[in-house]
Amino acid sequence: MTYLVWNCRGLGSDTVVRALHGLIRKHRPTMIFLAETKMRDNRVDGVKRRMGYRNGFHVSPIGRAGGLSMWWDDSVEVTIGYTSKNIIDANINFVDSVRMARVTWVYGTAYRNEKLEFWRWMKEWFKPTAIPWFCGGDFNEILWDYEKSGGASLNCNRPRYLEEFLNGTELMDLDYNGPCFTWRGMRNGQLVDERLDRGLANRQWQDSWPNTMVVHETVLGSDHCPLIIQYQLRDQKRKKLFRFEAFWTKEVRCKEIVDRCWRQHCSGDGIMKWQKKLRECRVKLSKWSQQEFKARGRDIEDLTNRLGVLQHNWRKNWEEIKTVLERIARLGEVEEQFWQQRSRVKWLREGDANTAFFHQSTLQRRRRKKVVKIKDGNGSWIDNQYEVQRYIEEHFKVFSLLLAQGSGAAFWTAYNTR
C-alpha cells in the first residue's frame, strides 16, 4: 500500500492538479493527504472525483488560507477522530485483513506567535498508543540543524518543539530516500532549503510494516515536495547475505572452523585459493550458526518455562537452575549482539540490554540504505525495483568477468609485492 502526503499550496492551480494526477497514476496511493488546498469543500470534492476517489474528508480553509483534505479508496475503512485547521486524526481498518491502525495528518503552523500554543496542545493531546500509528505531513519544524541550508543561522537555544513531541509520543522519524530537503523558498534574497515534511511511526507500526519507506518525490507546482509513503507486509524473498556475526568470536567452535578451513589444501593460484577457502569458511560458519543459534527466541522461551518448573524446589534443583540461568544469559547476550551489529549504533555500550531499540535502529538503517531509483548510462531514471536490481547486477558482471579471465590474479600479485 502507498500513501501520498503533500502540501500542494492550492488545488486551484492547473499545474498542481496535473502534478497530482501524475503522482496518482504513478503510485496508485491507497490514501492521500493534502495540506493548504485553499479551496472550498465542494470544489475539492470535484477534484477528488476526477482523480478516481469516492471517499474523502475535508477541513475547510479559513478565507484563502489553509484547508486540509484526506482521500482514500475502498481497501480501507476510515473513522475520523479529531480534526482542526491543523490536524486530521483517524483510525483505519484494512478491509482484507483484521489489521487496524491510526493515522494522523499534520499541517503545523508556520506563524511564530502561534507555535508555542500549537505544540503545547500537540504534546498534551497526543500520547503513546498500543496500536500501529503513523503520523505525517508538513510540520513546519526541523528536527536537526543539518535539515536547513541557507538563510539566517539557527539559534542553538531555539525551542525543540518537534523533538519534544517525538519524545512524548514515542514516535520515530522514518528517514527518507531522495533529496535532503522538502521545501525551498527565498528569504531576504537568499535561497533557503529545509526539511519540513516527514513521516513518523511508533514501534507497533514498524513491527507490523518494517519495510515502510518515505520517498521525497519531484517538486512540481508547489514549493513543497510530495512524500510517498510505501509499505508492505514483507519483501520479496531473496538470497540471504552472509554476515560474520560479532557474537561468533566468543565461541571456541568458531575459531576451530576458521582454522580448519584456512589450513585445508586448495589448488589454483593465490587469489583462487583465497576465494575457495573464504567460500568454504562462509558455508561452514553459516551451517554451524544455524544449528547452534537459529532458534534463539524459542530456546529462551523454553528455558524460561523450564526454569519456572525447577524453581518450585530451589534446594533440590539448584545445580540445574544455575546451568539454565547461564544458558539463558548467554542466549540473551547473543540476541542483543545480533541486533546491535545490524543497528551500527556505536554510542551504546556492549552491555546495554536494549534489543528493541537496536531492532528499530536496524529498520531505520535499512530504509536509509535501500536504493529506490538509479540513473542509467543514458541519464534516465529507473525506479522499478526489479529493473534497478537487474541494472546493478549487469553493471557488476563486468568485474566478475575480469576475475574469471585471470585479471584478478594479476591484481593479487601486484598487491603482494607492495
C-alpha positions in Angstrom: 0.0 0.0 0.0 1.0 3.6 -0.6 0.2 7.0 0.9 0.6 10.3 -0.8 1.3 13.3 1.5 1.7 16.8 0.0 1.4 20.4 0.9 0.1 21.3 -2.5 -0.2 25.1 -1.9 -3.5 25.4 -3.7 -5.6 22.9 -5.6 -6.8 25.8 -7.9 -3.6 25.6 -9.9 -3.7 23.6 -13.1 0.0 22.7 -12.6 -0.8 21.3 -9.2 -3.8 19.3 -10.4 -1.7 17.9 -13.3 1.1 17.0 -10.9 -1.3 15.4 -8.5 -2.8 13.3 -11.4 0.7 12.2 -12.4 1.5 11.1 -8.9 -1.7 9.2 -8.6 -1.2 7.4 -11.9 2.4 6.5 -10.9 1.9 5.3 -7.3 -1.8 4.4 -7.1 -2.0 5.6 -3.4 -4.5 4.0 -1.0 -4.7 7.3 0.9 -3.9 10.9 0.1 -3.4 13.8 2.4 -3.3 17.3 1.0 -2.5 20.5 3.0 -3.2 24.1 2.0 -5.9 23.2 -0.5 -7.1 26.8 -0.4 -10.4 25.6 -1.9 -14.0 25.2 -0.8 -15.1 21.7 0.0 -17.4 21.3 -2.9 -14.6 22.1 -5.4 -12.2 19.8 -3.6 -14.9 17.1 -4.0 -14.9 17.7 -7.7 -11.1 17.3 -8.0 -11.3 14.2 -5.8 -13.8 12.5 -8.1 -11.8 13.4 -11.2 -8.9 11.7 -9.6 -10.9 8.5 -9.1 -11.6 8.6 -5.3 -15.1 8.3 -3.9 -14.2 8.6 -0.2 -12.9 11.8 1.5 -13.0 14.2 4.4 -12.2 17.9 4.2 -11.3 20.7 6.6 -12.4 24.0 5.1 -9.8 26.8 4.6 -10.1 30.0 6.6 -10.6 32.6 4.0 -8.0 31.9 1.4 -5.5 30.2 3.8 -5.2 26.6 4.8 -7.6 23.8 4.1 -6.9 20.1 4.6 -8.2 17.1 2.6 -7.9 13.3 3.1 -9.0 10.8 0.4 -9.0 7.0 0.4 -10.0 4.1 -1.7 -12.3 1.1 -0.9 -9.5 -1.1 0.5 -9.7 0.7 3.9 -12.5 1.9 6.2 -11.8 5.2 7.9 -13.2 6.6 11.1 -12.4 10.2 11.7 -11.5 11.0 15.3 -10.4 14.6 15.7 -10.0 17.5 13.3 -8.9 21.1 13.3 -7.3 23.5 10.9 -4.0 21.8 11.5 -4.9 18.1 12.2 -6.8 15.2 10.8 -6.7 12.2 13.2 -8.3 8.9 12.1 -8.5 5.2 12.7 -8.3 2.9 9.7 -9.3 -0.7 9.2 -8.0 -2.8 6.4 -10.8 -4.5 4.5 -8.9 -7.6 3.5 -7.5 -8.3 7.0 -8.1 -7.8 10.7 -5.4 -5.2 10.9 -6.2 -1.7 12.2 -4.0 1.4 12.6 -4.1 5.1 13.4 -3.0 7.8 11.0 -2.5 11.5 12.0 -2.0 14.1 9.3 -0.4 17.3 10.4 -0.1 20.8 9.0 2.0 22.6 11.5 1.5 26.3 12.0 4.1 28.5 10.2 3.4 31.5 12.4 5.9 32.1 15.1 3.4 33.6 17.5 1.2 30.5 17.3 3.9 27.9 17.6 4.2 27.7 21.4 0.4 27.2 21.9 0.2 24.7 18.9 3.0 22.5 20.1 1.9 22.6 23.7 -1.5 21.4 22.6 0.1 18.6 20.4 2.1 17.3 23.4 -1.0 17.3 25.6 -3.4 15.8 23.1 -1.2 13.0 21.6 0.1 10.3 23.9 1.8 6.9 23.2 -0.6 4.3 21.9 -0.5 0.5 21.7 -1.9 0.3 18.1 0.2 0.9 15.0 0.4 4.7 14.5 1.7 6.7 11.5 2.0 10.5 11.7 3.0 12.6 8.7 2.7 15.9 6.9 4.2 19.4 6.9 5.3 20.0 10.5 6.8 23.4 9.6 9.7 22.4 12.0 13.1 20.9 11.6 14.5 18.2 13.9 18.2 18.6 13.4 20.4 21.6 12.4 21.6 19.9 9.2 17.9 19.9 7.9 18.3 23.5 7.0 20.5 25.2 4.4 20.9 28.9 3.7 19.2 31.9 5.3 19.7 33.1 8.9 21.8 30.9 11.2 19.9 28.7 13.7 19.9 29.7 17.3 21.3 27.0 19.4 18.8 27.8 22.2 15.8 27.6 19.8 12.7 25.7 21.1 12.9 22.0 20.2 9.1 21.6 19.5 9.3 18.5 17.2 11.9 16.7 19.3 9.8 17.1 22.4 6.7 15.9 20.5 8.6 12.7 19.4 9.8 12.0 22.9 6.4 12.5 24.4 4.6 10.3 21.8 7.3 7.6 21.4 7.3 8.2 17.6 10.4 7.7 15.5 11.4 9.6 12.4 11.3 7.2 9.4 14.1 9.0 7.5 13.7 9.3 3.7 15.0 8.5 0.2 15.6 11.3 -2.3 16.6 14.9 -2.0 17.6 16.1 1.5 15.1 19.0 1.7 11.3 19.1 1.2 10.8 22.9 1.0 12.6 25.7 -0.8 12.0 29.4 -0.8 13.5 32.8 -0.8 14.1 34.7 2.4 15.6 38.2 2.3 17.0 37.5 -1.1 18.6 34.2 -0.1 17.6 30.7 -1.1 16.6 28.6 1.9 16.1 24.8 2.0 14.5 22.9 4.8 13.2 19.5 5.6 9.7 20.5 6.9 7.8 17.4 5.7 8.3 14.0 7.2 6.8 10.7 8.2 6.8 9.4 11.8 5.8 6.0 13.2 5.7 4.2 16.6 7.3 0.8 17.4 4.0 -1.1 16.7 3.7 0.3 13.2 7.3 -0.6 12.4 6.8 -4.1 13.8 3.7 -4.5 11.5 5.3 -2.9 8.4 9.1 -2.9 8.9 9.6 -2.0 5.2 7.9 1.4 5.4 9.7 3.8 3.2 9.4 7.6 2.8 10.4 8.9 -0.6 10.8 12.6 -1.5 9.2 13.0 -4.9 10.0 15.6 -7.5 8.8 19.1 -6.7 6.2 20.4 -9.2 3.5 23.1 -8.8 4.3 23.7 -5.1 7.3 24.7 -3.1 7.0 21.5 -1.1 7.9 18.1 -2.5 5.3 15.3 -2.2 6.0 12.5 0.2 5.3 8.9 -0.9 4.9 6.5 2.0 5.3 2.9 0.8 4.8 -0.1 3.0 4.2 -3.8 2.6 4.0 -6.8 4.9 7.1 -8.4 3.6 9.8 -8.1 1.0 10.1 -10.4 -2.0 12.2 -13.4 -0.9 15.8 -13.0 -1.9 19.1 -14.7 -1.3 20.3 -14.1 2.2 23.6 -12.2 2.6 26.4 -13.7 4.6 27.4 -11.7 7.7 30.1 -12.6 10.1 28.3 -12.3 13.5 30.1 -10.4 16.3 28.9 -13.0 18.9 30.7 -15.8 17.0 34.1 -14.5 18.2 33.2 -15.6 21.8 32.6 -19.2 20.7 35.5 -21.7 20.7 33.8 -23.6 17.9 34.0 -20.6 15.6 37.8 -20.4 15.9 38.1 -24.1 15.2 36.0 -23.9 12.0 38.0 -20.9 10.6 41.3 -22.6 11.5 40.4 -25.9 9.8 39.1 -24.1 6.6 42.2 -22.0 6.3 44.6 -24.9 6.7 43.0 -27.1 4.1 44.8 -27.6 0.8 43.3 -25.9 -2.3 44.5 -25.9 -5.9 44.9 -22.8 -8.1 46.8 -19.5 -7.9 46.9 -17.1 -5.0 43.5 -15.4 -5.4 41.7 -18.7 -6.4 43.0 -20.4 -3.2 41.9 -17.4 -1.2 38.4 -17.4 -2.7 37.9 -21.2 -2.2 39.0 -21.0 1.4 36.8 -18.0 2.0 33.8 -19.7 0.4 34.3 -22.9 2.5 34.7 -20.9 5.6 31.4 -19.0 4.9 29.5 -22.2 4.2 30.7 -23.9 7.4 30.2 -21.0 9.7 26.6 -20.4 8.3 25.7 -24.1 8.8 27.1 -24.2 12.3 25.4 -20.9 13.3 22.0 -22.1 12.0 22.3 -25.3 14.0 23.5 -23.6 17.2 21.7 -20.2 17.3 18.8 -20.0 14.8 16.1 -20.8 17.4 17.4 -18.3 20.0 14.0 -16.8 20.8 12.3 -20.2 21.1 15.2 -21.6 23.2 15.0 -18.7 25.6 11.2 -19.2 26.0 11.6 -23.0 26.5 14.4 -22.5 29.0 12.4 -19.8 30.9 9.5 -22.2 31.2 11.9 -25.0 32.4 13.3 -22.6 34.9 9.8 -21.8 36.3 9.3 -25.6 36.9 12.7 -26.0 38.5 12.2 -23.1 40.9 9.4 -24.9 42.6 12.2 -26.7 44.5 15.3 -24.5 44.7 17.2 -26.7 47.1 16.8 -29.9 45.1 17.3 -28.3 41.6 20.0 -25.7 42.5 22.7 -27.1 40.2 20.4 -27.4 37.2 18.9 -23.9 37.9 22.4 -22.4 37.7 23.0 -24.2 34.4 19.7 -23.0 32.9 20.3 -19.4 34.1 23.8 -19.4 32.4 22.3 -20.6 29.2 19.5 -18.0 29.2 22.0 -15.3 29.9 24.2 -16.5 27.0 21.4 -16.6 24.5 20.2 -13.2 25.6 23.7 -11.8 25.0 23.8 -13.4 21.6 20.3 -11.9 20.7 21.4 -8.4 21.8 24.7 -8.6 19.9 22.8 -9.8 16.8 20.7 -6.7 16.6 23.5 -4.4 17.9 25.7 -5.4 15.0 22.9 -4.7 12.5 21.9 -1.3 14.0 25.5 0.0 13.8 24.8 2.1 17.0 28.3 2.9 18.2 27.5 5.1 21.2 25.8 2.4 23.2 28.0 0.2 25.3 28.0 -3.5 24.6 26.3 -4.2 27.9 23.2 -2.1 27.3 20.4 -4.6 27.1 18.0 -2.7 24.7 17.2 -5.2 22.0 14.0 -3.4 20.9 16.0 -0.2 20.3 18.6 -2.0 18.2 15.8 -3.6 16.2 14.2 -0.2 15.4 17.6 1.3 14.6 18.2 -1.6 12.2 14.9 -1.0 10.4 15.7 2.7 10.0 19.1 2.0 8.7 17.7 -0.5 6.1 15.3 2.2 4.8 18.2 4.7 4.5 20.4 2.3 2.6 17.7 1.0 0.2 18.2 2.0 -3.5 14.8 3.1 -4.7 15.9 4.5 -8.1 19.1 4.8 -10.1 20.2 6.8 -13.2 21.4 4.7 -16.1 24.1 5.4 -18.6 21.8 7.5 -20.8 20.8 9.7 -17.9 17.3 8.2 -17.5 16.0 7.3 -14.0 15.0 3.7 -13.3 12.6 3.3 -10.3 11.1 -0.1 -10.8 12.6 -2.3 -8.1 13.2 -5.3 -10.3 14.8 -3.2 -13.1 17.0 -1.4 -10.5 18.3 -4.8 -9.3 18.8 -6.1 -12.8 20.7 -2.9 -13.8 23.1 -3.2 -10.8 23.7 -6.9 -11.4 24.5 -6.3 -15.1 26.9 -3.4 -14.2 28.9 -5.6 -11.8 29.0 -8.6 -14.1 32.0 -6.8 -15.8 34.0 -7.1 -12.6 33.2 -10.8 -12.3 34.2 -11.4 -15.9 37.6 -9.8 -15.2 38.1 -12.2 -12.3 37.1 -15.2 -14.4 39.6 -14.1 -17.2 42.5 -14.0 -14.7 42.8 -10.2 -14.2 42.2 -10.9 -10.5 45.4 -12.9 -10.3 47.4 -10.0 -11.7 45.9 -7.7 -9.2 46.6 -10.2 -6.3 50.3 -10.5 -7.4 50.7 -6.7 -7.6 49.1 -6.3 -4.2 51.5 -8.9 -2.6 54.6 -7.1 -4.0 53.8 -3.8 -2.3 
